[in-house]
């Protein structure tokens, strides 16, 4: 396998070559180091990247494990033993964890190794980092898993870990034209991840294909997540939600066009089942998720607020102050809203395996002072639904548009099986590989 093409190879292509010795981890490491040297000045993906350390980690690997020799990147709010982890904040600029986060330890136990730490927004909130969108450097890559999405899209690494509290995996994956997977609540261990909102925080995966994401997610969850090659026409419910007016025309067309193509390919496609009473309840989730997030973030970052407030950005100080002002009974009511909607979720799904909806309001905004709006991720996050982003085409400016596939809580295996079929039916992988190649 020639070194010049290694950066464009999917994980499922690299692992067999690493296992049989036709590709050495050191050769793969060198190819990705060269790729980073060429693109990092423009993209600013890395929070910490040490080429010499990366070479040493690649040489020290033991063969014979599931992911032996496969490099991955880790979002900067996730602890890595011996590798600086600043949580996107100058407060922790000199912080070097003594232990890996559980998700990193599990990946390393399977034989994968950490190539570097990817840039993230301040404490995985809304204040942007320096990372640029690989499709157009003037546009945001999304956040808070900004560097992880951009690194995978640009071919700097085949897999990356991210985290999501509102839309921090799904949205940057959409903006950067890659696959993003956010699991059902508590499917992936969160120990060693800087807390943001305990009800909502989840560890997710950024990859260039559904198969890659499923493989990596299976390692983290301790459960294989097959993406069968045999035909499996899924049952698909389609919704633009009550916030359809916030979607760009191109995004509406992407969802509707995808639904038509899936139907033509053999999927059973229908509008999501809804009643007036359910719609009213579901509509409350958009505000309820934000209430839960702000209330819990204000408490998770209480030490930084108390002792290092001046080192926080003005935007984060405003969010924490807003969260501190939320009354306990308002927070409790938001949680109850989620529980009530979750109990009636079959009204929306009906007989469907997955819901097809928008991953973001549109393509990446033409600004690096924002990470975009997580509006279309908030309800699913509060419900604990597993979600997956697939590229759904390009807008008139040539920027990716992300489709969001959603399954019932706990139905991660069904989500991956359906997503693999949808990916093939839509040719979604071609968009991702067009950028990283």
Secondary structure as GFF3:
##gff-version 3
##sequence-region A 1 437
A	DSSP	three_ten_helix	3	8	.	.	.	ID=ss1
A	DSSP	alpha_helix	11	20	.	.	.	ID=ss2
A	DSSP	alpha_helix	25	43	.	.	.	ID=ss3
A	DSSP	beta_strand	46	48	.	.	.	ID=ss4
A	DSSP	alpha_helix	51	59	.	.	.	ID=ss5
A	DSSP	beta_strand	71	75	.	.	.	ID=ss6
A	DSSP	three_ten_helix	90	92	.	.	.	ID=ss7
A	DSSP	alpha_helix	102	109	.	.	.	ID=ss8
A	DSSP	beta_strand	113	118	.	.	.	ID=ss9
A	DSSP	three_ten_helix	122	124	.	.	.	ID=ss10
A	DSSP	alpha_helix	146	153	.	.	.	ID=ss11
A	DSSP	beta_strand	160	164	.	.	.	ID=ss12
A	DSSP	alpha_helix	170	176	.	.	.	ID=ss13
A	DSSP	beta_strand	179	182	.	.	.	ID=ss14
A	DSSP	beta_strand	202	207	.	.	.	ID=ss15
A	DSSP	alpha_helix	210	221	.	.	.	ID=ss16
A	DSSP	beta_strand	235	238	.	.	.	ID=ss17
A	DSSP	three_ten_helix	244	246	.	.	.	ID=ss18
A	DSSP	alpha_helix	249	264	.	.	.	ID=ss19
A	DSSP	beta_strand	268	271	.	.	.	ID=ss20
A	DSSP	alpha_helix	276	283	.	.	.	ID=ss21
A	DSSP	alpha_helix	285	300	.	.	.	ID=ss22
A	DSSP	alpha_helix	302	307	.	.	.	ID=ss23
A	DSSP	three_ten_helix	309	311	.	.	.	ID=ss24
A	DSSP	alpha_helix	314	324	.	.	.	ID=ss25
A	DSSP	alpha_helix	328	343	.	.	.	ID=ss26
A	DSSP	alpha_helix	346	349	.	.	.	ID=ss27
A	DSSP	beta_strand	354	358	.	.	.	ID=ss28
A	DSSP	alpha_helix	375	383	.	.	.	ID=ss29
A	DSSP	beta_strand	387	394	.	.	.	ID=ss30
A	DSSP	beta_strand	400	406	.	.	.	ID=ss31
A	DSSP	alpha_helix	412	426	.	.	.	ID=ss32
A	DSSP	alpha_helix	429	436	.	.	.	ID=ss33
###
